[in-house]
Amino acid sequence: MAPVDGVPSTLAPIAESERRGPLEDDPNSSASNLATPPQSPAGPHQPKRSSLNDILRENSRHRLFVRPWKWTSRHLRLLDCRFLLEKGERKSEVMDTESSVQDGLTISQQQKRPGHLSSEEVATAIDHLSCDSHRLRLSAIGLLLSDHGFHQRPCSNLYFYFHQRIVTTLRIDGLFSFPSSRSDIPPLAYLDLKKLRSRGEMLVVPSASRRPNPPVARLRLKHQRRFRPANEIEDPYIVAVLVALAQKRQQYRFRNLAADLKVHVLVLPTDAQRFFFYTARFSAPFLNRFDQPSKYFPGDPLCISYCSIPFAPIADTIRGMEKAMSIVPDNGQREQPSEDNHEEF
């Protein structure tokens, strides 16, 4: 097969169903283990040095073009992405005792904050986050975020684009936006890592036609461990979700196309002891690398800053949520469409 847009033929094949729309993870299909770049008419132009297609070609032995739940630290390094724990985070964990107690007394004394959930209602929702029911955890998240003016979108999938085409669907646990917004473009995604782990394990279950045996079980566990990040709070899948969220918002901008885009992800880790709140500011050149993967777009590294929101004491939870949600963009303020384009999402 001829090279595609500078990508070696070993990376280029793609099924007809993948050209038509998002790739679906099929645990019984070997083709689901490798997502490949969409094909485009072959041409004489080779990819520019350091473009995404050039990176794929230079690292063809590592099978980089896989679904994001199989991304590793190598993907982040080659994409020039890094996680950054906020500077004040370590200090905030050693909080002033007297101040914490005073805040706790203030909140417990008022049975209900004006227009908000009471501290008891917040505590009940937090308790539900540690239960085994994903539906109950999601309901608790919806309640907590509605307390800060968000509403949940009916769709909980994000499309990941490459070469201006959908190449796969990212499974997440919620998309949230402001009801006052003129458009429903979500600035915030929610991700439950316990649910994410279970999805990943389902994708490596042997075919139903095969009888389980110890060697197969060991291979399955080995395969699962390959895609478990050493540090789950810096899971590369979180970066993929942020990229897809920024791509979604970029598609429905009508002004300031060169301006940075800020998106967020709220993550519940598997131990359910705290939230982690992530913020990424995407430059236009960074996003253009995925739209035009054979071109090189110089730019700064992508830094994903994050902080933790503890679940105890409740006063700290309420304060942490208020601080985090206050920086989420949009808030009913959206760039206006041009006179020639009145499309709404």
C-alpha positions as CSV (number, residue, x, y, z in Angstrom):
1,M,0.0,0.0,0.0
2,A,1.3,3.4,-0.9
3,P,2.4,5.8,1.8
4,V,-0.3,8.2,3.0
5,D,0.6,11.9,3.4
6,G,4.1,10.9,4.3
7,V,3.0,8.1,6.7
8,P,4.6,4.7,6.1
9,S,2.3,2.0,4.6
10,T,2.5,0.1,7.9
11,L,0.7,2.9,9.6
12,A,-1.7,3.8,6.9
13,P,-4.3,1.0,6.5
14,I,-7.8,1.9,7.8
15,A,-11.0,0.0,7.6
16,E,-13.9,1.4,5.6
17,S,-16.0,1.7,8.8
18,E,-13.2,3.8,10.3
19,R,-13.3,6.2,7.3
20,R,-17.0,6.7,7.8
21,G,-17.0,7.6,11.4
22,P,-15.6,7.0,14.9
23,L,-13.8,3.8,15.7
24,E,-15.6,1.5,18.1
25,D,-13.7,-0.7,20.5
26,D,-14.5,-4.3,19.9
27,P,-12.9,-6.7,22.4
28,N,-13.1,-9.5,19.9
29,S,-11.5,-7.7,17.0
30,S,-7.8,-7.5,16.6
31,A,-8.3,-4.4,14.4
32,S,-9.5,-2.5,17.4
33,N,-6.1,-2.6,19.0
34,L,-4.6,-0.2,16.5
35,A,-6.2,3.0,15.2
36,T,-4.6,4.2,12.0
37,P,-4.5,7.7,10.5
38,P,-7.3,8.4,8.0
39,Q,-6.2,8.1,4.4
40,S,-5.8,11.0,2.1
41,P,-4.7,11.2,-1.6
42,A,-1.1,10.4,-1.8
43,G,1.1,13.2,-2.9
44,P,4.8,14.0,-3.6
45,H,5.1,16.1,-0.4
46,Q,6.8,14.4,2.6
47,P,5.8,15.5,6.1
48,K,7.7,18.4,7.5
49,R,10.3,17.7,10.1
50,S,8.8,17.3,13.6
51,S,5.3,17.2,12.3
52,L,3.0,14.5,13.8
53,N,3.2,12.3,10.7
54,D,7.0,12.7,10.8
55,I,7.0,11.6,14.4
56,L,4.8,8.6,13.5
57,R,7.2,7.6,10.8
58,E,10.3,8.0,12.9
59,N,8.7,5.9,15.7
60,S,6.9,3.3,13.5
61,R,8.2,0.4,15.6
62,H,6.4,1.7,18.7
63,R,2.8,1.5,17.3
64,L,2.1,5.1,18.4
65,F,-1.2,5.5,16.6
66,V,-3.3,3.5,19.1
67,R,-6.5,4.4,20.9
68,P,-5.9,7.0,23.6
69,W,-6.6,4.6,26.4
70,K,-3.4,2.9,25.3
71,W,-1.4,6.0,25.3
72,T,1.8,6.0,27.4
73,S,4.3,8.5,28.7
74,R,6.1,8.2,25.3
75,H,3.0,9.8,23.6
76,L,3.2,12.7,26.1
77,R,6.9,13.2,25.5
78,L,6.6,13.2,21.7
79,L,3.6,15.5,21.8
80,D,5.6,17.8,24.2
81,C,3.0,17.5,27.0
82,R,3.6,17.6,30.7
83,F,1.7,17.6,33.9
84,L,2.3,20.3,36.5
85,L,1.1,20.2,40.1
86,E,0.1,23.7,41.1
87,K,2.8,25.4,43.2
88,G,0.4,26.1,46.1
89,E,-0.9,22.5,46.2
90,R,1.7,21.1,48.6
91,K,1.3,24.0,51.0
92,S,-2.5,23.7,50.8
93,E,-2.3,20.1,52.1
94,V,-0.7,21.4,55.3
95,M,-3.4,23.8,56.1
96,D,-3.6,26.2,59.0
97,T,-5.5,24.2,61.6
98,E,-7.2,27.2,63.3
99,S,-8.4,28.5,59.9
100,S,-9.8,25.1,58.9
101,V,-11.6,24.7,62.1
102,Q,-13.1,28.2,61.9
103,D,-14.2,27.6,58.3
104,G,-15.8,24.3,59.4
105,L,-17.7,26.0,62.2
106,T,-18.9,28.7,59.9
107,I,-20.3,26.2,57.3
108,S,-21.8,23.8,59.9
109,Q,-23.5,26.7,61.7
110,Q,-25.4,27.7,58.6
111,Q,-27.8,24.8,57.8
112,K,-27.7,25.8,54.2
113,R,-25.6,28.3,52.2
114,P,-27.8,30.7,50.4
115,G,-28.7,29.2,47.1
116,H,-26.4,26.3,47.6
117,L,-26.3,22.8,49.0
118,S,-25.9,22.5,52.8
119,S,-22.7,21.0,54.1
120,E,-24.7,17.9,55.1
121,E,-25.9,17.5,51.5
122,V,-22.4,17.9,50.2
123,A,-21.2,15.3,52.7
124,T,-23.9,12.8,51.6
125,A,-22.9,13.3,47.9
126,I,-19.2,12.8,48.8
127,D,-20.1,9.5,50.6
128,H,-21.8,8.3,47.4
129,L,-18.6,8.8,45.4
130,S,-17.0,5.8,47.2
131,C,-19.8,3.4,46.4
132,D,-19.6,0.6,43.8
133,S,-22.5,1.9,41.7
134,H,-21.3,4.0,38.8
135,R,-24.8,5.4,38.4
136,L,-24.9,6.6,42.0
137,R,-21.4,8.2,41.7
138,L,-22.5,10.0,38.5
139,S,-25.6,11.3,40.2
140,A,-23.5,12.6,43.1
141,I,-21.2,14.4,40.6
142,G,-24.2,16.0,38.8
143,L,-25.5,17.2,42.1
144,L,-22.2,18.7,43.2
145,L,-21.6,20.5,39.9
146,S,-25.2,21.7,39.6
147,D,-24.5,23.5,42.9
148,H,-22.0,25.6,40.9
149,G,-24.3,26.4,38.0
150,F,-23.4,23.5,35.6
151,H,-25.8,21.2,33.8
152,Q,-24.9,17.8,32.4
153,R,-25.0,17.3,28.7
154,P,-27.0,14.2,27.5
155,C,-24.0,12.9,25.5
156,S,-21.0,11.6,27.3
157,N,-18.7,10.9,24.4
158,L,-16.0,13.0,22.7
159,Y,-14.7,12.6,19.2
160,F,-11.0,12.7,18.7
161,Y,-9.9,14.2,15.4
162,F,-6.9,13.6,13.2
163,H,-6.4,15.0,9.8
164,Q,-9.8,16.8,10.2
165,R,-11.5,13.4,10.5
166,I,-12.9,11.5,13.4
167,V,-10.6,8.6,14.2
168,T,-12.0,7.4,17.5
169,T,-14.5,8.1,20.3
170,L,-13.3,8.8,23.8
171,R,-15.5,7.4,26.5
172,I,-16.0,9.8,29.4
173,D,-18.5,10.0,32.3
174,G,-20.0,13.4,31.8
175,L,-19.8,16.7,29.9
176,F,-20.9,19.9,31.7
177,S,-21.7,23.4,30.6
178,F,-23.5,26.4,31.8
179,P,-27.3,26.7,31.0
180,S,-26.9,30.4,30.6
181,S,-24.4,29.9,27.8
182,R,-25.6,30.8,24.3
183,S,-24.1,27.6,23.0
184,D,-23.9,24.2,24.7
185,I,-20.2,23.8,24.0
186,P,-18.9,22.2,27.2
187,P,-15.8,23.6,28.9
188,L,-15.7,20.8,31.5
189,A,-15.5,17.0,31.3
190,Y,-15.8,14.5,34.1
191,L,-13.8,11.2,34.2
192,D,-14.3,8.4,36.7
193,L,-11.0,6.4,36.7
194,K,-12.6,3.4,38.3
195,K,-15.0,3.1,35.4
196,L,-12.2,3.8,33.0
197,R,-10.2,0.9,34.4
198,S,-13.1,-1.4,34.0
199,R,-13.6,-0.3,30.4
200,G,-10.0,-1.0,29.6
201,E,-10.2,-4.5,31.2
202,M,-13.2,-5.3,29.1
203,L,-11.3,-4.5,25.9
204,V,-8.7,-7.2,26.6
205,V,-11.1,-10.0,27.5
206,P,-10.5,-13.1,25.4
207,S,-13.1,-14.0,22.8
208,A,-16.1,-15.9,24.1
209,S,-15.3,-18.8,21.9
210,R,-12.1,-19.4,23.8
211,R,-12.2,-21.4,27.0
212,P,-10.4,-19.6,29.9
213,N,-7.2,-21.2,31.2
214,P,-4.3,-20.1,33.4
215,P,-1.9,-19.1,30.6
216,V,-4.6,-17.0,29.0
217,A,-5.5,-15.4,32.3
218,R,-1.8,-14.5,32.8
219,L,-1.5,-13.0,29.4
220,R,-4.6,-10.9,30.0
221,L,-3.2,-9.6,33.2
222,K,0.1,-8.8,31.5
223,H,-1.8,-7.0,28.7
224,Q,-3.8,-4.9,31.2
225,R,-0.7,-3.9,33.2
226,R,0.9,-2.5,30.1
227,F,-1.7,0.2,29.9
228,R,-2.0,1.0,33.6
229,P,-0.1,4.3,34.2
230,A,2.4,4.3,37.0
231,N,0.7,7.4,38.3
232,E,-3.0,7.4,37.6
233,I,-3.4,11.1,38.3
234,E,-1.1,11.7,35.4
235,D,-2.8,9.2,33.1
236,P,-2.1,10.1,29.4
237,Y,-5.8,9.4,28.7
238,I,-6.6,12.6,30.6
239,V,-4.5,14.5,28.1
240,A,-6.4,12.9,25.2
241,V,-9.7,14.0,26.8
242,L,-8.4,17.5,27.1
243,V,-7.3,17.6,23.5
244,A,-10.7,16.3,22.3
245,L,-12.5,18.8,24.4
246,A,-10.4,21.6,23.0
247,Q,-11.0,20.3,19.4
248,K,-14.7,20.4,20.1
249,R,-14.7,24.0,21.3
250,Q,-12.4,25.1,18.5
251,Q,-14.9,23.8,15.8
252,Y,-17.6,26.2,17.1
253,R,-15.5,29.4,17.5
254,F,-16.2,32.2,15.1
255,R,-13.8,34.9,16.4
256,N,-10.3,35.1,17.8
257,L,-9.4,31.8,16.1
258,A,-5.7,32.3,17.1
259,A,-6.6,32.8,20.8
260,D,-5.9,30.1,23.3
261,L,-8.6,27.7,24.4
262,K,-8.9,26.7,28.1
263,V,-10.6,23.5,29.0
264,H,-10.9,21.4,32.2
265,V,-11.4,17.9,33.4
266,L,-12.6,16.9,36.8
267,V,-11.3,13.4,37.7
268,L,-12.4,10.9,40.4
269,P,-9.5,8.6,41.1
270,T,-9.9,4.9,41.9
271,D,-9.5,5.4,45.7
272,A,-12.3,8.1,45.7
273,Q,-10.6,10.1,48.5
274,R,-10.4,13.4,46.6
275,F,-11.0,15.0,43.2
276,F,-8.3,16.1,40.9
277,F,-9.1,19.2,38.8
278,Y,-7.1,19.7,35.5
279,T,-6.7,22.8,33.4
280,A,-5.1,23.0,30.0
281,R,-4.7,26.1,27.8
282,F,-4.4,25.1,24.1
283,S,-2.7,27.3,21.5
284,A,-4.0,27.3,17.9
285,P,-0.6,25.8,16.7
286,F,-0.9,22.9,19.0
287,L,-4.4,22.0,17.8
288,N,-3.4,22.6,14.2
289,R,-0.9,19.8,14.5
290,F,-3.7,17.3,14.6
291,D,-5.7,18.9,11.8
292,Q,-2.7,19.1,9.5
293,P,-0.4,16.4,10.7
294,S,2.1,16.7,7.9
295,K,2.9,20.3,8.7
296,Y,5.0,21.6,11.5
297,F,3.6,24.2,13.8
298,P,6.1,25.6,16.3
299,G,4.8,26.4,19.7
300,D,5.3,26.1,23.4
301,P,4.9,22.8,25.3
302,L,1.4,21.9,26.6
303,C,1.4,22.2,30.4
304,I,-1.6,20.6,32.2
305,S,-1.8,22.0,35.6
306,Y,-3.8,20.2,38.3
307,C,-4.7,20.4,41.9
308,S,-6.5,18.2,44.4
309,I,-9.8,18.8,46.2
310,P,-9.9,16.7,49.4
311,F,-13.1,15.1,50.6
312,A,-12.5,15.8,54.2
313,P,-13.1,18.1,56.0
314,I,-16.2,19.1,54.1
315,A,-15.3,22.8,54.5
316,D,-12.2,22.1,52.4
317,T,-14.2,20.3,49.8
318,I,-16.7,23.2,49.4
319,R,-13.9,25.7,49.3
320,G,-11.9,23.7,46.8
321,M,-14.8,23.1,44.5
322,E,-15.7,26.8,44.6
323,K,-12.2,27.8,43.7
324,A,-11.9,25.3,40.9
325,M,-15.3,25.9,39.3
326,S,-14.8,29.7,39.4
327,I,-12.1,29.5,36.8
328,V,-14.0,27.4,34.3
329,P,-14.5,29.6,31.1
330,D,-17.6,30.6,29.2
331,N,-20.1,31.2,32.0
332,G,-22.6,32.5,29.6
333,Q,-20.1,34.5,27.7
334,R,-19.4,33.2,24.2
335,E,-17.8,34.5,21.1
336,Q,-20.4,35.8,18.8
337,P,-20.9,34.2,15.4
338,S,-20.2,36.2,12.3
339,E,-23.0,37.6,10.2
340,D,-22.4,35.0,7.5
341,N,-22.5,32.0,9.8
342,H,-25.2,31.5,12.4
343,E,-24.6,27.9,13.1
344,E,-25.3,26.8,16.6
345,F,-24.0,23.6,18.2
